[in-house]
Amino acid sequence: MPWKLISVIVFLAVIIILIGFNWGYTSTISIGLHEFTEVPIIITIGVSFLAGAVFAIPYTIRTTLKIKKKQNEKIEQANADTQVSGSGKRAVKRKAAKKSNSKQDGKKGSSARPLPDIPPED
């Protein structure tokens, strides 16, 4: 079932019903020195919602940038771990060997021997 589509349709139906019920109601809004009279309630609700969305944008951007920064730092750290003077293949093989050794060391009753270091290729 397309639950997302159904939920969007239900949400829009509720919004339309609320708009229909509140269309005829008006209020007076005072902003400091100026007073707006006969403002429909639905306009007040819409403007409030849009203002909240606009004020949420900087927080969303900041959070997204923090997440991307952490991901980039992890990638750079992984790249720094694999870079060793000489062949890049050796570095990757050594890293894979270290990972397999650490996995084997953590198992109980494991009789596996650690892998020997791979000699440099000339």
Summary of the structure (lengths in Angstrom):
residues: 122
radius of gyration: 30.6
end to end distance: 60.0
largest distance: 86.0
contacts: 223
relative contact order: 0.05
helix: 66%
strand: 11%
